Amino acid sequence: MKEMPARRSDADCSARDEDAPPPALRGRAHVVVASTRAADGTYEDRTGPLLVSWLEGRGLDPVVREVVADGPEVGAAIRRGLDTGADVVVTTGGTGIGPADVTPEQTAPLIEREMPGVLEAVRRRGEAASPAALLSRGLAGMAGRCFVVNLPGSRGGVKDGIAVLDPILDHLLEQRDGAGHE
């Protein structure tokens, strides 16, 4: 009879110590800010810098930020990130229900493997502060070797996204590369 490996304890399965710095990541990132007003200069982009700072702090280099108008330009910017070999593409904005909010529709054709749990967690986290967070329609998944995720266009929504993504991003990239299944 084949002996089964010992089950890991809850302590073995827990997230890293909250006081420990997150593991440094290697790779490239592309941040796409979907905002017609920010793209035309009538509104200051307040979410892109949060994402760039977080991704650079995790060790990704370079981190490119593009501010584009809502609509097809979002899909073109995501494709540019994929074409440059980005390991992570994060969008912010365009996930609501307004007529110009089409970031999920621009993202969907590029996603090969969806990861709905990621955005479900972001929405649940945001709901605590604002029930309107449940209206966000963002997507997450793999486009080839690149993780693509749509975050809301609010600073609170981006902070919720970072809080959800930060403890899983290293494991996600390890799994992508065939590791992390211990």
C-alpha positions in Angstrom: 0.0 0.0 0.0 1.3 3.4 -1.0 2.0 5.7 1.9 0.3 9.1 1.7 2.4 12.2 2.4 1.7 13.9 5.7 -0.8 16.7 5.5 0.5 20.2 6.1 -0.6 21.9 9.2 -2.6 25.1 9.1 0.6 26.9 10.2 2.4 25.6 7.1 -0.4 26.8 4.9 -0.7 30.3 6.4 0.3 33.4 4.5 3.7 34.9 5.1 4.3 36.8 8.4 2.7 40.2 8.0 5.8 41.9 9.4 8.0 40.2 6.8 8.7 42.0 3.6 7.0 40.5 0.5 9.2 38.5 -1.7 10.9 40.4 -4.4 9.5 39.6 -7.9 11.4 39.6 -11.2 9.8 40.7 -14.4 8.1 43.5 -16.2 4.8 45.2 -15.5 2.5 47.5 -17.5 -0.1 49.7 -15.9 -3.0 50.9 -18.1 -5.1 53.8 -16.8 -8.4 53.9 -18.6 -9.7 57.5 -18.2 -10.7 59.8 -21.0 -10.5 62.8 -18.7 -7.0 61.9 -17.5 -5.9 61.1 -21.0 -7.0 64.6 -22.2 -5.5 66.4 -19.2 -8.7 67.5 -17.5 -8.3 65.1 -14.6 -5.2 64.0 -12.7 -4.5 60.3 -12.7 -4.5 59.3 -9.0 -4.6 55.5 -9.4 -1.7 54.8 -11.8 1.0 56.2 -9.5 -0.3 53.9 -6.6 0.0 50.9 -8.9 3.4 51.8 -10.2 4.8 52.4 -6.7 3.4 49.1 -5.5 4.8 47.1 -8.5 8.2 48.8 -8.3 8.3 48.1 -4.6 7.7 44.4 -5.3 10.8 44.4 -7.6 9.2 44.5 -11.0 11.3 46.5 -13.5 10.5 48.2 -15.7 7.0 49.3 -14.8 5.4 51.2 -17.7 2.4 53.4 -17.1 0.0 54.4 -19.9 -2.9 56.8 -19.6 -5.5 56.2 -22.4 -9.0 57.1 -23.2 -11.8 54.7 -22.4 -12.7 52.4 -25.3 -10.7 50.5 -27.8 -7.5 52.3 -26.8 -7.6 50.3 -23.5 -7.4 47.0 -25.5 -4.5 48.4 -27.6 -2.6 49.5 -24.5 -3.1 46.0 -22.9 -1.8 44.4 -26.2 1.3 46.7 -26.1 2.0 45.5 -22.6 1.7 41.9 -23.7 3.8 42.5 -26.8 6.6 44.0 -24.7 6.7 40.8 -22.6 5.1 42.1 -19.4 4.6 39.5 -16.7 1.8 41.6 -15.1 -0.6 44.0 -16.8 -2.9 45.9 -14.4 -5.6 48.2 -15.6 -7.4 50.8 -13.5 -10.7 52.4 -14.5 -13.5 51.5 -17.0 -14.9 48.7 -15.0 -18.2 50.3 -14.0 -21.5 50.3 -15.8 -21.3 53.7 -17.6 -21.5 53.8 -21.3 -17.8 54.3 -21.7 -16.8 51.7 -19.2 -15.6 48.9 -21.5 -12.3 47.8 -20.0 -13.7 44.2 -19.3 -14.9 44.0 -22.9 -11.5 45.1 -24.2 -9.7 42.6 -21.9 -11.9 39.5 -22.4 -10.6 38.6 -25.9 -7.0 38.6 -24.6 -7.7 36.3 -21.6 -7.1 32.6 -22.2 -7.6 31.4 -18.6 -10.0 33.4 -16.3 -9.4 33.8 -12.6 -12.7 35.0 -11.3 -11.8 34.6 -7.6 -9.3 37.4 -7.7 -11.9 40.1 -8.6 -14.5 38.4 -6.4 -12.1 39.0 -3.5 -11.5 42.6 -4.5 -15.3 43.3 -4.7 -15.9 41.7 -1.3 -13.1 43.7 0.3 -14.5 46.9 -1.2 -18.1 46.2 -0.2 -17.2 46.8 3.4 -16.5 50.5 2.7 -18.9 51.0 -0.2 -21.7 48.7 -1.5 -21.1 50.3 -4.9 -17.9 48.2 -5.1 -20.1 45.3 -6.1 -20.8 47.1 -9.4 -17.3 46.7 -10.6 -17.1 44.3 -13.6 -13.3 43.8 -13.7 -11.7 40.6 -15.0 -8.6 38.7 -14.1 -6.7 35.9 -15.9 -3.8 34.7 -17.9 -3.0 36.0 -21.4 -0.2 33.6 -22.3 2.4 34.0 -19.6 1.0 37.4 -18.5 -1.3 38.0 -15.6 -3.9 40.6 -16.5 -6.2 42.2 -14.0 -8.8 45.0 -14.2 -9.1 47.1 -11.1 -11.6 49.9 -10.4 -10.7 53.5 -11.2 -11.0 54.7 -7.6 -8.1 55.0 -5.2 -10.1 52.9 -2.7 -10.7 50.2 -5.4 -7.0 50.2 -6.3 -6.0 49.9 -2.7 -8.4 47.0 -2.3 -6.9 45.4 -5.4 -3.4 45.8 -4.1 -4.4 44.3 -0.7 -5.8 41.2 -2.4 -3.0 40.8 -5.0 0.0 41.5 -2.8 0.0 38.2 -0.9 -0.7 36.1 -4.0 1.2 37.7 -6.8 4.5 35.8 -6.1 2.7 32.4 -5.9 0.7 33.2 -9.0 3.9 33.9 -11.0 5.6 30.8 -9.5 2.6 28.6 -10.6 2.7 30.2 -14.1 6.3 29.0 -14.3 5.4 25.5 -13.1 6.5 25.8 -9.5 4.5 26.5 -6.3 2.5 23.2 -6.2 4.1 21.8 -3.1 
